[in-house]
Amino acid sequence: MADVVPLGGPRFRRDGQAIGPLLVRGELGDHAVDRVQCTDFLKRFPSWGRYGLSTYQAADRADVDRLAADQLERFATLSVFSVPTLLAAHFEVVPTFRSPHMTIAFTGSVDERLDELLFLRVEVLPNPYHQE
């Protein structure tokens, strides 16, 4: 499973750079959509045995703004998470695919864990770069 690298100890991307303290995801909260992505991740990497949601890492608010304008422009709202908070709640943060892409990975009940993620968000932002 070359695309997923479980992390232990200090949090680093595959290129050796430290993971930023924030993760950003577009429009978390529609359990039907989020559940599909979670189960698709598990189907793609069945031997790893985890669900996963796509996010992007950010070092600061300027990074969040750049992500909003580029990778996440199709989303009207953005969910921002604190990496330390996610790790304390027993979610995993793993570098997947191309940087700055990250995955929030977890086991357990998909719906319960998705509810927990909603609670753990540090901020929900309107995306000023989104156009209908």
N, C-alpha and C positions, 0 to 999 in steps of 0.2 A: 504494500500500500504506500507507494511513493508520494502520493499527493497529500497525505495526512501524517503529520509528525506530532505525536503526543509529547507534551512538555512536562518536565519535572524540574523542580528547583527554580532558578531564575528563568524568567520568561523571555525567550529570544525567537526571532524569525529564523528561517533557514539561512538567510544571508548573514546571520550573525548580529544584526541590529536588534536592539531591545524593542520589545513590543510597547507601543504607546499606551498611556494609561486610560484611553477612552476607546470604546467601540461604537460604531454608528451603523444603524440599520434603517432602511426605509419602511415606514408604516407597519410596524409590529402591532398586532392586536386583532387581526382577522384570523381567528383560530383555524378556519377552513384552509386559508392560504398557507399559514405558518405550518400547520400539521402536514400538508402535502410536501412542503420543502423538507421538513424534519424526516418524514418517512422516505422521501427520495434519497436523502443523504444516507440513511441506514441501508437502503437497497443497493446504493452504489458501493458502499464499504461494509458489507455484511459481517465480515470477520472482525471488524473493529467493535461492533455491537453498540453503537451510540447513535442517537439522533443528532442532527446538526442544523443550525441556522446560519446563513451567510451574514457577515458583517464586514466592516472595514475599520482598520485601526487608525487612530488619530492621536497625535502627540499633544495637540492643543486646539483652541477654538479656530485658529487659522486653518488647520488641517480639516476640521469639521466643515468649514466654509468651502474649502477646495473640493471635498468629497461631495457636498451638496450640489455644487455646480457641474461636476463631472460624472462620476459613477452613479450618483443618486438623484440626478435631476428629474427622473421620471416619477419620483415620489413626492406627494404633497406635504407629508410630514416625515420627520426623522426622529428615531429613538436613539438616545445617547445613554451608554452604559459605562460604569466604572469597572475596569478590569479587576482591581482588588475586591470589589464588592461581589462580582460574579464568582471569583475564585473562592471567597469566603462562604458563598452559598452552594458550593460543590458543583459549579459548572466548570467545564474545561474551556480554555481559550487556546485554539490551535491554529497555526499558520497553514492555510490551504490555498492551493492554486497559486496565483501571482500576487505578490505584495502590492498593495496593502490589504489584500483579502484575508479575512480570518473567519473561523467558524466557532460559534458557541456550541459546544458538544455536551450531551448529557444522556443519562439513562433514567429509567422510571416511567411514570405516566406522562405521556406527551401533554395532555391537557393541563394537568397539575403543574408541570414544569413551565409551560407557556404562561399560565397564570402567574407563576412566581416571577418570570421575566418581566411581565408587565409591572409588577410591584417593585422590582429592582431598578427599573429605569430611573436615571437621575434627571432626565429632562426629555420633553417632547417638544420639538421645534418645528415651526412651519418652514418649509423649504422655499426661500425666496427665488430660487432658480427654476422652480417647477412651473410649467405652463401647460394649461389644459389643451 
